[in-house]
Amino acid sequence: MSIAKAYDVAHVRFRAPDLAKMRAFLLDFGMVDSVPEQPKGQLFMRGTGRAPFLHSTEQGEPGFAALGIWVRDLADLERLAAHDGVPVETFDAPGGGFVVRLTDPDGFVIEAIAEQRPLPANERTLPFPDVWNHGGTYPRVARFRRVKQGPSHVQRLGHCVFGVTNFRRSEQWYKERFGFVTSDEIQPEPGIAIGAFLRADRGDEPCDHHTIFLFERPGAPAQFMHSAFEVADIDDLMAGHDHLREAGWHAHWGVGRHILGSQVFDYWNDPFGHEIEHWTDGDQLKAADGGGIVGFRELLGGQWGPPNPVLAEFVK
């Protein structure tokens, strides 16, 4: 039994030397300011959902700073704090609440959060167009599908990916503290596991196919790999793709559909080199749905779309 139960990822934190440039990118990516006036030396951005913020940047040299994970309640935080010998602190960020700051085996800072105040429901409206017509089924008659132009509408943080130095060690650390369950384990050869897609255990409540992905790359140092944000739908993702391209930002990979998780994806790089993803239409699983064992092609390949820029490195 785990010490606490993760419900979802809450936010990602970064460092960057130019907060105005980061803000300009995130506005084009589809986020908005979390607060009317940003604190000096910090930037908090949110989406359309109820999370007070999804993305935070502090002044400094470019780098990843922390991943936030929501747990069920303050009792979960107290158990985590006691187990790792760290304090429960007041969370000095939009939404307040309480935080326990942990350090995983590779030095990544994990902020376990409880009792953060959500934003009011329906504070921002989403541009959902009318229903889709499919071959043989036409529910939309005498109504025209018109896609709103401009940035995508980021709703929430969906998952975060870490390159780790010892997969089994990291897997044990996250499962012991947060109760994650395996959706798919990566085995390039039978019996040799180098990564896994892990999801939150919500019992009978469906959850994204993965909340965190841990990936051991032989000989590589520990590294933040990417964060992924859900947008309204495929049209919203494509409108955002065009907007980011026209704004001159750097496209990394996409648009395509993953095999594992099934998401339609679109990867970009922020101005400081951090990889960031738009996604929509991902798989949902319950705790009892079990997991699978797959290889590199399932991990790095797609159902459609351009080839992964690093696939050839792993499967040659």
Disulfide bonds with the S-S distance in Angstrom:
none
